[in-house]
Each structure stands twice: as C-alpha cells, then as structure tokens.
Amino acid sequence: MVGRLAGKRVFITGAAQGIGLAIAEAFVREAAAVFLIDMDGALLAAEAERLRTQGAIVAHMTADITNAKAIGEAVAQAEREIGRINALVNNAGVNVFAEPLETSDEEWNRCFDINLKGAWNCSKAVLPGLIGEGGGVILNIASTHAFTIIPHTFPYPLAKHALLGMTKSLGLEYAPKNVRVNALAPGYVATQKVIDYWNGFADPEAARAETMKLHPGGRIATPQEIAMAAVFMISDECPFMNATCLTVDGGLSVQQHPA
C-alpha cells in the first residue's frame, strides 16, 4: 500500500534519531509532508537533507518542546513551508529513572517538562489549526510504562501515565471537532536510549540478554516496527479510533512472568 498518508502534513518531535526518525522515514514513504523538530540541530539538518534528496517533502527546525514560544514559532514556520499542519506526532521524550526518595527536584521537573509539558505545548500549538482544517490527528508516543510499573524507574512511569490521561482527555474534548487523539505504547525498542540503558550496567551484554528474556518472542522491537504502527494510527484507516492506546510490545506487558 503506497500513499497511505497522502495529504497529511505532519509535525514530528524528537525526529533526528531513533523512533522519531524511523517515523519520519515511514511517513515520507507513504507520501506525507513532514516538519521535523529536535534539539540536535546538526543531526536533524543532516537527516532532513538525506530525506529531501530522496524526493520527500521535508522541512525542519531546531526547537525545544519545553519552550511554548519556540513551539509556536515552529508551527508557524511549518505552515509556511509545508502547509497547515493536520497531524502531530509527540515523540520527543527522555528516560528519567531513579529510586523515588532519591529523585531530585531537577530530575522530577526534567521528566515532566519533556515527557508531558512538551507534548502539551505541541498539542496546544497545533490544535487550532486542526480544528480550522475540519479535523486532524494527534499521536502521542507513550510507553508500556503508561500502564505498568517497573521498580526503580521513578518518575518516568508517572509522566507516561499522565500522557495517557492527556490523550484520553483531549480525545474526548475534541472529538466533536473531528480531531482524533491517540497514543502508541512501545515496549523495549532497539534505539540508542536502550543501548545506553544496557551500558549503565556493569555487564551490558548480560543486561541485554535479560531484556530479551522478558519478551515472549525473545527479541525487542525495531524502530521501523513502531513506525509502521504510527503510519496506521495517523492514516485514515482507523477513523473510529480515538482516546485510546495501541500497544506494540511483543506481548511484554501481557506476560505475568518471563519464561
């Protein structure tokens, strides 16, 4: 199926690498125009140019999602360069893992500023345009942390639970305006963040093996597998999906105990 996202003009955050970049690549293959933002300006520019050389309609801007003014400016630039935004992917996020009583105020604020406030800043900036266009789609990249708890990962699950709550709230609020708001919950994905997590252990290879053992299929997802789920969620193939969450974790969150 080619052209599944034709006519979509998508604003994607955290798009310079990992899941965000994989989503951008999948979207342009399906004929979407994309506007990419990230804090890593040099890497973002290089990836955007690579996609453009392949014939994609791509524009980009270095921006911090925790800065509402900067996001407003990015959305305005997106409208000038690719047209009024009719879809948003809130992908940017950060892992903040700690023991609850060892979590500093700085860590708490960083976790919620990026994982929740940033998503709200972007949603708030695009919603008037979505409504003005007669409808649109917001997709929040959540996590299985949005409905399960892993010890020693505080306060990250709190922020992801809240992101899922925001998904449901906005989905109900703007359904009469033909705006769908959904979430996508990956489990472990083979990104640099996960590699960095493994490398934080004394024996990274053993940590990697333990992660694989948690999954019924004995492996974790690729960024491209998450991206194809995002294509479906942004497309017009699921017009009655709203205020809900699609889990893509290989069965990780269903299994009570690893085999």
Buried (B, 14 or more C-beta within 10 A) or exposed (E): EEEBBEEBBBBBBBBBBBBBBBBBBBBBBBBBBBBBBBBBBEBBBEBBEEBBEEEBBBBBBBBBBBBBEBBBBBBEBBBEBBBBBBBBBBBBBBBBBBEEEEBEEEBBBBBBBBBBBBBBBBBBBBBEBBBEBEBBBBBBBBBBBBBBEEEEBBBBBBBBBBBBEBBBEBBEEBBEBBBBBBBBBBBBBBBEBBEEBBEEEEEBEEBBEEBBEBBEEEEBBBBBBBBBBBBBBBBEEBEEBBBBBBBBBBEBBEEEEEE
